[in-house]
Amino acid sequence: QVQLQESGPGLVKPSETLSLTCTVSGDSISDYYWSWIRQPAGKGLEWIGRIYTTGSTNYNPSLKSRVAMSVDTSKNHFSLNLSSVTAADTAMYYCVRDHPARPFDYWGQGILVTVSS
Amino acid sequence: DIQLTQSPSSLSASVGDRVTITCRASQSITNYLNWYQQKPGKAPKLLIYAASTLQSGVPSRFSGSGSGTDFTLTISSLQPEDFATYYCQQSYTTPRTFGQGTKVDVK
């Protein structure tokens, strides 16, 4: 059974960089895309972007200037950096497997990140 | 970006009811349409992918149909555990996009 677990600070100051890591267990991280999706409280889902295990990325144009993703296959984890955060970036952040045939088939439990001074 | 519009945004229903939710795409996405269920405080769960294929372990009362720009999620007989919010999502192209959600609550 594939499991994903997000980790990182739950509180980030405005203008700083939000950094999260997703550790994958139960399967190799190789040969899949891995996405980050966020959801502000009471609102809908927003796709942030994805990374393939080769390091190839696709980002949401609405966030592209502030997003960077990386992958470490030796540790079976991938990461998200979102720079210059504001209160609008406060949300639950999910890491998700993006299977080629069954998109977003495995999700982490989510991590709440609050942007506040 | 491909816009997905769900209707209705919310609905009230009773156990045993047949429930239908629609999702319209701003351009053709062939059959690259997926449906998710989200319960409060939980991550979304994949129900249906490729418009009509039931994810493993999902009850057969859930079904999906459609192609091109118009899609439907149907729950044939609503069960107590089905009260939740449902999202459609397109995997035709990036950026991946979601509908705004449909909340199904108790009538």
Interface residues (C-beta under 8 A of the other chain):
Chain A: S35 G44 L45 E46 W47 G49 R50 N58 Y59 N60 P61 S62 Y94 A101 R102 P103 F104 D105 W107 G108 Q109 G110
Chain B: D1 N34 Y36 A43 P44 K45 L46 Y49 A50 Q55 Y87 Q89 S91 T94 P95 R96 T97 F98 G99 Q100 G101
